[in-house]
Amino acid sequence: MGDGGEVLSTGVTPEETGRAMDPIARLTDIPFPTDFASKIPALSLVDATLRQVVFNWRAAKATLDFTHLAPMILAFTALLLGSWDLGSGELSGGGDYNRGGVFGSESGFLRVSGGALILSFLSLFISVSAYVLLISIFPLMRENLLYLIFGILAVEYGHIASHASDPYFPIGSEPSDWVGLLVSNFIMLFIALGVVRRSVMETRDFHVEVMHMHPDPRKMRSAKEDHSLLLWNVSLVLWLVFLNLSSWAGSHSIARPPPIGADLGGLVFLHIASGAIAFFFLMHLSWYPQFMMGDSSGGIQSRLSRLLSEGQDSNERVHEVGKCPDCGVSSAASMDENGKITLLCTKDDCGGRGEAGTECPECQGPLEDHLSCGSCGARTHVRAHFFSQGELW
């Protein structure tokens, strides 16, 4: 979606995406659909969010197809099969609440009716298929999706643990009944905010610095705005909310003593609806970073993880962005894995890139081996912009 010829995760070039999106290809090309901030300045965040909603919608229409819809269909089917009786009567009847456990000859799992058992295994198999397909479609988020799946299991178990102490949780619950819910959500917040969000944000910064580096500060600011993650962060918060709502509704619908069929329908419907919405937001969390950064960032990693992975083999070089030796501002020079230094042509409306000391392949202008810093004005040789770059100490 940015400058250059990077390939997006969907296998189309930015030029093809631009044509498909008629012809808007950047967030900064989207006008604000609302202007609430003119009357209430505090609502400027709402204007910015709605602007990104429009951009995400146009980008999704241009890049997503049935393959991306398949995980959503599988997730909804799994929720339906695992949450509704569908003729078995197991959930509405409450089962045998005197028996529990999964293993052993006396486990409650062995006392489940045949129809309910089949539905349970089908739901489990389809759920796993939905997440596996999601991981395969968005490979850049593979590692982070595994973390989030672990967090999902923690949140669901937390709600089950709280309902095991009080079937009517949270109405009239004791403080001790909240332990399961609070601990599980603390684990999820650490994973979602401390690991996944940090990795996505720092990878975005790395992508902008490497793939959209330009000596003109105005173009750098525009590139950062194009890669805003405001709506992605909103999706993260909403996903956490609907995940907890779905987990609570599912646990609450089966936790009370039988018969529970009288009000089972409303809670089960809430569980399925909120669970489907939560999976939708999870898909957005997985899709947008890959759409925005494509394969150009080498994976969604935190800055520290990237440094550690790059430093595992001291004989290997990584793509480096030059920095002015005087003020440390990113320059128009970059060095590839083989030590070859290339420069971005500074002529207006060119954007070509070539090896230092040669001609620009686009406009045939000279690419000098000395650069003038756009920030402090210092003129230095391009190799001075990579002194000690990539070293931890």
C-alpha positions, 0 to 999 in steps of 0.5 A: 500500500506504500511507495515502491514495488513491495508485494502485499500478502495477497500477492498483488502489487500496490499499483494493482491494489490502487486500481482495484480500490478506485484509485485510492491506495493510501489512508491519506487519500481518504477524506474524513467522512465526518467532522465532529471535531469542528464542534467538539474537539475531543471527538477528533479521535472518532473522526480519525477512526471512521476514516480508517473504517472507510479505508479498511472497508475499501482495502478489504473489498479489494484484497479479500475473497472467499478464502478469507471468509472460510475461517469465519464460516467455520468458526460460526459453525463450530459455535453453533454445534457446540452450543445448541442441543440440536435434538440431543437434549443434553444442555437443556436437561443439565446432564448429570451434575453429580458426575464430572471429569474427562478421564476415568471410568466414572468421568462425566464425559462418558455419561454424555449422550451419543448425539451430544458427544458427536456434536462436541467432537464436530465442534472441536474439530471445526474450531481447530480447523478455523484457527489452523486456516486463519494461521495459514492465511495470515503467515506473518501473524502466525506466532502472534496468533498462537499466543492469542489462541492460548489467551483465548483458552485462558479467558474461557477457563477463567469464566468456567472456574468462576462459574464453578464457584458460583453458578450465578456469577457475577450476581451476588458473588464473593470476592474469591469467585472473581479470582479465575476471571481476573487471573485469566484476563491478566494473562490475556492482557499481558499477551495481547498488549505486552506481546502481540500489540508491541510486536505489531507496533514496532514492526510497523515502525520498522517497516516505515523506516525501511520501506518508506524512508525518505529525506523529506520529513513531510513524506515521512510523516505522510508514510507514518499516517498511512500506516496508522494502527488506530483502528487495529487498536480499536479492534483489539479492545473490542475483541477482548470485550466480545471474547469475555462476553461470549465466554461468560454467556457460554459458561453461564448458560450451562452452570446453573442447576437443572432444569435450565431450559427456560432461559437457555435460548437467550444466553446461547444466542448471546454466546454464539453472536458475541463469539462470532463477532469476536472471531471477526475482530480476530480476523481483522487483527490478523489481516490488517498488519499483513495487508499493510506490511506485506512480506517486506518486514520479515515477520511481526516481531518486537524490536528486541526479538528482531535484534536477537534473531538477527544476531544469532548468526554474526556472519549474516547481515540484515537490511539496514537503514542509514542514519546521519552520523551527526544527528542520527536522523534516518537518511536516504541510504540503505544497505542490503544483506550483501553490504550493497549500499543503495540511495533513494533519488532525491529528485521530486516525483522520481522515487528511483533507487540505485547503487551509490555513485551510479545513475538513477535507473528512473531519471538517469540523474547522478546518485552521489556517494555523499549525502546532505542530511535533511535535518542538520545539513551535515554532508558525509560519505554514505558509508559513514551512515552505517558505522556500527549499525546493527551492533547491540553494543 
